[in-house]
Amino acid sequence: MKFVVSSTELLGHLQAISRVISSKNTLPILDNFLFNLSGNDLEITASDLESTLITRMKLDNAEGDGIIALPARILLDTLKEFSAQPLTFDINPDTMAVVISSENGKFNVVGQNGIDFPALPSVNKDKKFSFEINADILMDGINKTLFATADDELRPVMGGVFIEASTDRITFVASDAHKLVRYQRTDANADDNASFILPKKPASLLRNILPREEGITTLEFDDKNAFFNLSNYKVVCRLVEGNYPNYNSVIPKNNPRKVTIDRAEFFNTLKRVSVFSNQASNLVKLQFTGNLVTVSAQDIDFSISAYEKIKCQYEGEEMEIGFKSVFLLEILANIGSQEVVIELADPTRAGLFLPAEMDSESEDLLMLLMPMMINA
């Protein structure tokens, strides 16, 4: 078994899938990449049992077929130091000895039998559901929601992105019980209604791979696993089991107070003022009067305080509301428009943060943040 491959091209593919490899693998074989050569097609797999990434490469020069597991760390550390050049992999299937030849030298590695690598799960035909989605839409959905997922071992359903497909739209939702993000696209849909919870790790792996992709992604899932078939990659992951909470019930419907404010100015003001907030609570107060918002924070323990006033367009009665500055900054950082619309009901109910304008009419983005008690 022998093949020739570009060092930089191979490194790019290996780096893309290496993120899945865990530093605490229960099976030693998972510290390896699985190379599967068939004709001129090279398929390379990395896995941590929960998630699996597969990448494919077309080779111009290959002999023989077979599978072998090669140590990931040695390959990555070596390939990083090569300038762009062809490398020849000469594999002895009997001894698992591998000789990697470069322009100026040879490197000897011992692989493992690829048969020991865990097999991919298969789709349960009776519970299978599939739909197609543009790679750009999938990337936008993950990008806009991933930051709002929770790190809560007691409630694993909150630790993933909820993807809901229906006949007229695809919805992405993430929440950690303090903030919630709902991103909808009406330019993507499915033949029927179905949903699943995508765990955080495969979601972030997809976020790294999708910028390299164009065109349509085929998404298949059953009650246990999801399969993302991209043009050069395949991502397989175990899904979070359980039912996602009814997110629509927490979105307040009647919000008589509306604020339109410059996002960057508001963001920068918050960053400055929040330095003076109590380190435990991170509380910042927003006071809306006329066409001004006063952003203030204080830490009584250290006798420090700050406030700044910013111009805004405000409709409604005067009010004061408190938010955790860390969450508020996260929300503003993940809204792309120049201006943000904030919809409020009263100081005890969640505030809605909406972009003043979206890139296209088929997009709908809503972010929600729970308030904090001002007098606490």
BALUMDO-248471 format. One record per residue (C-alpha): residue number from 1; x, y, z. Coordinates in steps of 0.05 Angstrom, whole numbers, plus 5000, padded with zeros to 4 digits. Layout:
BEGIN
{nr:NUM; u:X; v:Y; w:Z}
...
//
This chain:
BEGIN
{nr:1; u:5000; v:5000; w:5000}
{nr:2; u:5032; v:5065; w:4976}
{nr:3; u:5010; v:5135; w:4961}
{nr:4; u:5038; v:5205; w:4947}
{nr:5; u:5005; v:5266; w:4977}
{nr:6; u:5020; v:5341; w:4985}
{nr:7; u:5046; v:5356; w:5055}
{nr:8; u:5006; v:5421; w:5061}
{nr:9; u:4941; v:5391; w:5034}
{nr:10; u:4946; v:5331; w:5081}
{nr:11; u:4962; v:5377; w:5140}
{nr:12; u:4900; v:5420; w:5125}
{nr:13; u:4854; v:5359; w:5125}
{nr:14; u:4885; v:5329; w:5187}
{nr:15; u:4882; v:5395; w:5226}
{nr:16; u:4808; v:5402; w:5208}
{nr:17; u:4790; v:5334; w:5237}
{nr:18; u:4842; v:5332; w:5293}
{nr:19; u:4799; v:5377; w:5338}
{nr:20; u:4754; v:5318; w:5352}
{nr:21; u:4809; v:5277; w:5385}
{nr:22; u:4804; v:5279; w:5460}
{nr:23; u:4864; v:5285; w:5506}
{nr:24; u:4832; v:5234; w:5552}
{nr:25; u:4812; v:5178; w:5505}
{nr:26; u:4788; v:5114; w:5537}
{nr:27; u:4811; v:5073; w:5477}
{nr:28; u:4885; v:5082; w:5457}
{nr:29; u:4867; v:5070; w:5384}
{nr:30; u:4829; v:5137; w:5385}
{nr:31; u:4896; v:5174; w:5391}
{nr:32; u:4905; v:5156; w:5318}
{nr:33; u:4879; v:5177; w:5250}
{nr:34; u:4848; v:5120; w:5210}
{nr:35; u:4873; v:5121; w:5138}
{nr:36; u:4830; v:5082; w:5089}
{nr:37; u:4858; v:5078; w:5018}
{nr:38; u:4813; v:5053; w:4962}
{nr:39; u:4838; v:5064; w:4891}
{nr:40; u:4855; v:5138; w:4887}
{nr:41; u:4809; v:5157; w:4944}
{nr:42; u:4839; v:5169; w:5013}
{nr:43; u:4790; v:5173; w:5071}
{nr:44; u:4817; v:5196; w:5138}
{nr:45; u:4777; v:5189; w:5203}
{nr:46; u:4785; v:5217; w:5273}
{nr:47; u:4738; v:5202; w:5331}
{nr:48; u:4726; v:5207; w:5406}
{nr:49; u:4668; v:5155; w:5404}
{nr:50; u:4616; v:5211; w:5414}
{nr:51; u:4635; v:5249; w:5351}
{nr:52; u:4670; v:5226; w:5288}
{nr:53; u:4699; v:5269; w:5232}
{nr:54; u:4716; v:5240; w:5164}
{nr:55; u:4752; v:5276; w:5108}
{nr:56; u:4765; v:5253; w:5036}
{nr:57; u:4823; v:5267; w:4990}
{nr:58; u:4833; v:5250; w:4916}
{nr:59; u:4904; v:5225; w:4902}
{nr:60; u:4940; v:5225; w:4835}
{nr:61; u:4989; v:5170; w:4854}
{nr:62; u:4967; v:5110; w:4896}
{nr:63; u:4978; v:5035; w:4896}
{nr:64; u:4939; v:4982; w:4933}
{nr:65; u:4881; v:4986; w:4982}
{nr:66; u:4878; v:4979; w:5057}
{nr:67; u:4867; v:5011; w:5125}
{nr:68; u:4917; v:5032; w:5179}
{nr:69; u:4915; v:5075; w:5242}
{nr:70; u:4971; v:5125; w:5247}
{nr:71; u:4990; v:5166; w:5310}
{nr:72; u:4957; v:5234; w:5306}
{nr:73; u:5007; v:5274; w:5347}
{nr:74; u:5069; v:5250; w:5310}
{nr:75; u:5036; v:5263; w:5242}
{nr:76; u:5012; v:5333; w:5259}
{nr:77; u:5076; v:5355; w:5293}
{nr:78; u:5118; v:5330; w:5234}
{nr:79; u:5074; v:5358; w:5178}
{nr:80; u:5074; v:5427; w:5210}
{nr:81; u:5149; v:5433; w:5199}
{nr:82; u:5148; v:5415; w:5125}
{nr:83; u:5148; v:5465; w:5069}
{nr:84; u:5100; v:5448; w:5012}
{nr:85; u:5125; v:5385; w:4980}
{nr:86; u:5102; v:5315; w:4959}
{nr:87; u:5107; v:5261; w:5012}
{nr:88; u:5107; v:5186; w:4997}
{nr:89; u:5074; v:5140; w:5047}
{nr:90; u:5099; v:5068; w:5039}
{nr:91; u:5059; v:5021; w:5085}
{nr:92; u:5075; v:4948; w:5099}
{nr:93; u:5007; v:4916; w:5116}
{nr:94; u:5039; v:4857; w:5151}
{nr:95; u:5084; v:4894; w:5201}
{nr:96; u:5045; v:4960; w:5201}
{nr:97; u:5111; v:4995; w:5189}
{nr:98; u:5105; v:5061; w:5152}
{nr:99; u:5161; v:5098; w:5116}
{nr:100; u:5146; v:5171; w:5100}
{nr:101; u:5194; v:5197; w:5047}
{nr:102; u:5205; v:5271; w:5035}
{nr:103; u:5252; v:5306; w:4987}
{nr:104; u:5310; v:5303; w:5036}
{nr:105; u:5296; v:5245; w:5084}
{nr:106; u:5256; v:5188; w:5112}
{nr:107; u:5213; v:5182; w:5174}
{nr:108; u:5194; v:5114; w:5203}
{nr:109; u:5128; v:5105; w:5241}
{nr:110; u:5092; v:5043; w:5266}
{nr:111; u:5017; v:5043; w:5257}
{nr:112; u:4962; v:4999; w:5285}
{nr:113; u:4912; v:4953; w:5253}
{nr:114; u:4855; v:4995; w:5227}
{nr:115; u:4805; v:4940; w:5244}
{nr:116; u:4810; v:4959; w:5317}
{nr:117; u:4783; v:5029; w:5302}
{nr:118; u:4710; v:5036; w:5326}
{nr:119; u:4658; v:5026; w:5270}
{nr:120; u:4612; v:5083; w:5251}
{nr:121; u:4540; v:5079; w:5276}
{nr:122; u:4487; v:5067; w:5224}
{nr:123; u:4421; v:5104; w:5214}
{nr:124; u:4359; v:5069; w:5241}
{nr:125; u:4317; v:5064; w:5178}
{nr:126; u:4251; v:5065; w:5216}
{nr:127; u:4268; v:5129; w:5253}
{nr:128; u:4309; v:5164; w:5199}
{nr:129; u:4294; v:5235; w:5179}
{nr:130; u:4334; v:5276; w:5129}
{nr:131; u:4334; v:5344; w:5096}
{nr:132; u:4382; v:5387; w:5056}
{nr:133; u:4408; v:5454; w:5079}
{nr:134; u:4457; v:5503; w:5048}
{nr:135; u:4525; v:5502; w:5083}
{nr:136; u:4522; v:5578; w:5093}
{nr:137; u:4455; v:5574; w:5129}
{nr:138; u:4478; v:5517; w:5174}
{nr:139; u:4541; v:5558; w:5191}
{nr:140; u:4500; v:5620; w:5207}
{nr:141; u:4453; v:5580; w:5251}
{nr:142; u:4510; v:5551; w:5292}
{nr:143; u:4550; v:5616; w:5294}
{nr:144; u:4491; v:5657; w:5321}
{nr:145; u:4469; v:5607; w:5374}
{nr:146; u:4529; v:5568; w:5400}
{nr:147; u:4552; v:5621; w:5449}
{nr:148; u:4485; v:5617; w:5487}
{nr:149; u:4490; v:5542; w:5503}
{nr:150; u:4498; v:5521; w:5576}
{nr:151; u:4552; v:5482; w:5612}
{nr:152; u:4503; v:5446; w:5657}
{nr:153; u:4516; v:5372; w:5670}
{nr:154; u:4449; v:5366; w:5707}
{nr:155; u:4410; v:5391; w:5646}
{nr:156; u:4447; v:5363; w:5585}
{nr:157; u:4391; v:5385; w:5538}
{nr:158; u:4412; v:5458; w:5551}
{nr:159; u:4484; v:5442; w:5530}
{nr:160; u:4468; v:5438; w:5456}
{nr:161; u:4437; v:5474; w:5397}
{nr:162; u:4365; v:5455; w:5385}
{nr:163; u:4353; v:5448; w:5310}
{nr:164; u:4280; v:5446; w:5289}
{nr:165; u:4261; v:5432; w:5217}
{nr:166; u:4191; v:5446; w:5190}
{nr:167; u:4157; v:5452; w:5123}
{nr:168; u:4166; v:5528; w:5121}
{nr:169; u:4231; v:5543; w:5160}
{nr:170; u:4291; v:5517; w:5198}
{nr:171; u:4300; v:5543; w:5270}
{nr:172; u:4363; v:5542; w:5313}
{nr:173; u:4355; v:5554; w:5388}
{nr:174; u:4404; v:5557; w:5446}
{nr:175; u:4394; v:5577; w:5518}
{nr:176; u:4428; v:5573; w:5586}
{nr:177; u:4366; v:5596; w:5625}
{nr:178; u:4395; v:5667; w:5630}
{nr:179; u:4398; v:5683; w:5556}
{nr:180; u:4363; v:5653; w:5496}
{nr:181; u:4377; v:5659; w:5422}
{nr:182; u:4327; v:5639; w:5367}
{nr:183; u:4351; v:5643; w:5294}
{nr:184; u:4302; v:5625; w:5238}
{nr:185; u:4311; v:5618; w:5163}
{nr:186; u:4252; v:5615; w:5116}
{nr:187; u:4297; v:5600; w:5056}
{nr:188; u:4309; v:5530; w:5083}
{nr:189; u:4258; v:5477; w:5100}
{nr:190; u:4242; v:5403; w:5104}
{nr:191; u:4187; v:5356; w:5079}
{nr:192; u:4161; v:5345; w:5149}
{nr:193; u:4169; v:5369; w:5221}
{nr:194; u:4227; v:5340; w:5262}
{nr:195; u:4280; v:5364; w:5312}
{nr:196; u:4342; v:5344; w:5349}
{nr:197; u:4393; v:5372; w:5399}
{nr:198; u:4463; v:5380; w:5370}
{nr:199; u:4516; v:5376; w:5426}
{nr:200; u:4565; v:5433; w:5436}
{nr:201; u:4629; v:5397; w:5414}
{nr:202; u:4604; v:5373; w:5345}
{nr:203; u:4571; v:5441; w:5335}
{nr:204; u:4638; v:5476; w:5345}
{nr:205; u:4672; v:5424; w:5300}
{nr:206; u:4622; v:5440; w:5246}
{nr:207; u:4633; v:5514; w:5256}
{nr:208; u:4707; v:5504; w:5239}
{nr:209; u:4695; v:5460; w:5178}
{nr:210; u:4635; v:5496; w:5145}
{nr:211; u:4675; v:5558; w:5122}
{nr:212; u:4714; v:5510; w:5076}
{nr:213; u:4648; v:5484; w:5046}
{nr:214; u:4601; v:5509; w:4993}
{nr:215; u:4534; v:5484; w:4967}
{nr:216; u:4486; v:5435; w:4999}
{nr:217; u:4495; v:5395; w:5063}
{nr:218; u:4453; v:5333; w:5071}
{nr:219; u:4432; v:5323; w:5143}
{nr:220; u:4406; v:5255; w:5166}
{nr:221; u:4387; v:5236; w:5237}
{nr:222; u:4350; v:5185; w:5279}
{nr:223; u:4335; v:5183; w:5353}
{nr:224; u:4409; v:5172; w:5371}
{nr:225; u:4457; v:5200; w:5319}
{nr:226; u:4462; v:5256; w:5267}
{nr:227; u:4501; v:5251; w:5201}
{nr:228; u:4524; v:5314; w:5165}
{nr:229; u:4547; v:5298; w:5094}
{nr:230; u:4588; v:5355; w:5065}
{nr:231; u:4627; v:5356; w:5000}
{nr:232; u:4695; v:5340; w:5031}
{nr:233; u:4677; v:5320; w:5101}
{nr:234; u:4628; v:5278; w:5140}
{nr:235; u:4610; v:5292; w:5213}
{nr:236; u:4575; v:5238; w:5255}
{nr:237; u:4555; v:5253; w:5326}
{nr:238; u:4514; v:5224; w:5382}
{nr:239; u:4455; v:5268; w:5398}
{nr:240; u:4434; v:5296; w:5466}
{nr:241; u:4375; v:5254; w:5491}
{nr:242; u:4315; v:5288; w:5522}
{nr:243; u:4263; v:5340; w:5504}
{nr:244; u:4282; v:5412; w:5494}
{nr:245; u:4241; v:5462; w:5536}
{nr:246; u:4185; v:5501; w:5503}
{nr:247; u:4227; v:5562; w:5485}
{nr:248; u:4168; v:5601; w:5455}
{nr:249; u:4133; v:5604; w:5522}
{nr:250; u:4189; v:5647; w:5553}
{nr:251; u:4190; v:5699; w:5498}
{nr:252; u:4148; v:5759; w:5524}
{nr:253; u:4096; v:5780; w:5473}
{nr:254; u:4074; v:5850; w:5496}
{nr:255; u:4133; v:5897; w:5502}
{nr:256; u:4108; v:5970; w:5500}
{nr:257; u:4177; v:6000; w:5512}
{nr:258; u:4222; v:6002; w:5451}
{nr:259; u:4294; v:6027; w:5447}
{nr:260; u:4335; v:6036; w:5383}
{nr:261; u:4409; v:6047; w:5398}
{nr:262; u:4476; v:6046; w:5362}
{nr:263; u:4504; v:5977; w:5376}
{nr:264; u:4579; v:5994; w:5376}
{nr:265; u:4570; v:6055; w:5419}
{nr:266; u:4527; v:6017; w:5469}
{nr:267; u:4576; v:5959; w:5469}
{nr:268; u:4637; v:6003; w:5483}
{nr:269; u:4601; v:6043; w:5537}
{nr:270; u:4581; v:5978; w:5571}
{nr:271; u:4653; v:5952; w:5569}
{nr:272; u:4678; v:6016; w:5603}
{nr:273; u:4623; v:6021; w:5656}
{nr:274; u:4621; v:5947; w:5673}
{nr:275; u:4693; v:5952; w:5700}
{nr:276; u:4661; v:5988; w:5759}
{nr:277; u:4608; v:5935; w:5773}
{nr:278; u:4609; v:5886; w:5831}
{nr:279; u:4653; v:5827; w:5811}
{nr:280; u:4604; v:5776; w:5839}
{nr:281; u:4540; v:5802; w:5806}
{nr:282; u:4567; v:5841; w:5745}
{nr:283; u:4504; v:5883; w:5751}
{nr:284; u:4496; v:5943; w:5704}
{nr:285; u:4434; v:5988; w:5707}
{nr:286; u:4401; v:6018; w:5645}
{nr:287; u:4357; v:6078; w:5657}
{nr:288; u:4314; v:6102; w:5599}
{nr:289; u:4289; v:6174; w:5600}
{nr:290; u:4269; v:6213; w:5538}
{nr:291; u:4320; v:6199; w:5484}
{nr:292; u:4376; v:6181; w:5532}
{nr:293; u:4399; v:6117; w:5565}
{nr:294; u:4442; v:6122; w:5627}
{nr:295; u:4488; v:6061; w:5636}
{nr:296; u:4513; v:6056; w:5708}
{nr:297; u:4549; v:6008; w:5754}
{nr:298; u:4576; v:6010; w:5824}
{nr:299; u:4614; v:5966; w:5873}
{nr:300; u:4597; v:5990; w:5944}
{nr:301; u:4651; v:5945; w:5975}
{nr:302; u:4706; v:5985; w:5939}
{nr:303; u:4670; v:6052; w:5936}
{nr:304; u:4674; v:6056; w:5860}
{nr:305; u:4621; v:6074; w:5810}
{nr:306; u:4612; v:6099; w:5739}
{nr:307; u:4558; v:6122; w:5692}
{nr:308; u:4554; v:6144; w:5619}
{nr:309; u:4497; v:6172; w:5578}
{nr:310; u:4483; v:6152; w:5506}
{nr:311; u:4432; v:6179; w:5457}
{nr:312; u:4378; v:6131; w:5434}
{nr:313; u:4307; v:6130; w:5406}
{nr:314; u:4261; v:6111; w:5462}
{nr:315; u:4186; v:6099; w:5461}
{nr:316; u:4150; v:6087; w:5527}
{nr:317; u:4149; v:6109; w:5600}
{nr:318; u:4213; v:6120; w:5639}
{nr:319; u:4242; v:6057; w:5670}
{nr:320; u:4304; v:6027; w:5700}
{nr:321; u:4326; v:5954; w:5689}
{nr:322; u:4387; v:5914; w:5710}
{nr:323; u:4426; v:5862; w:5670}
{nr:324; u:4488; v:5820; w:5680}
{nr:325; u:4540; v:5858; w:5639}
{nr:326; u:4577; v:5795; w:5616}
{nr:327; u:4514; v:5767; w:5583}
{nr:328; u:4493; v:5834; w:5555}
{nr:329; u:4562; v:5843; w:5522}
{nr:330; u:4558; v:5772; w:5493}
{nr:331; u:4490; v:5787; w:5462}
{nr:332; u:4513; v:5853; w:5431}
{nr:333; u:4576; v:5820; w:5404}
{nr:334; u:4534; v:5769; w:5367}
{nr:335; u:4487; v:5818; w:5333}
{nr:336; u:4515; v:5841; w:5267}
{nr:337; u:4472; v:5902; w:5251}
{nr:338; u:4493; v:5974; w:5262}
{nr:339; u:4434; v:5988; w:5308}
{nr:340; u:4400; v:5944; w:5360}
{nr:341; u:4326; v:5946; w:5379}
{nr:342; u:4312; v:5930; w:5452}
{nr:343; u:4240; v:5913; w:5470}
{nr:344; u:4221; v:5916; w:5544}
{nr:345; u:4158; v:5904; w:5585}
{nr:346; u:4179; v:5919; w:5657}
{nr:347; u:4241; v:5911; w:5701}
{nr:348; u:4222; v:5840; w:5721}
{nr:349; u:4211; v:5811; w:5652}
{nr:350; u:4261; v:5790; w:5599}
{nr:351; u:4287; v:5841; w:5550}
{nr:352; u:4288; v:5825; w:5475}
{nr:353; u:4347; v:5845; w:5432}
{nr:354; u:4336; v:5847; w:5357}
{nr:355; u:4379; v:5872; w:5300}
{nr:356; u:4350; v:5936; w:5270}
{nr:357; u:4362; v:5907; w:5200}
{nr:358; u:4378; v:5836; w:5176}
{nr:359; u:4421; v:5816; w:5116}
{nr:360; u:4361; v:5784; w:5082}
{nr:361; u:4286; v:5781; w:5090}
{nr:362; u:4289; v:5706; w:5101}
{nr:363; u:4328; v:5715; w:5166}
{nr:364; u:4298; v:5726; w:5235}
{nr:365; u:4342; v:5734; w:5297}
{nr:366; u:4316; v:5743; w:5368}
{nr:367; u:4358; v:5746; w:5431}
{nr:368; u:4329; v:5746; w:5501}
{nr:369; u:4363; v:5764; w:5567}
{nr:370; u:4333; v:5756; w:5636}
{nr:371; u:4340; v:5818; w:5681}
{nr:372; u:4372; v:5822; w:5749}
{nr:373; u:4343; v:5850; w:5813}
{nr:374; u:4368; v:5921; w:5818}
{nr:375; u:4363; v:5926; w:5894}
{nr:376; u:4393; v:5857; w:5908}
//
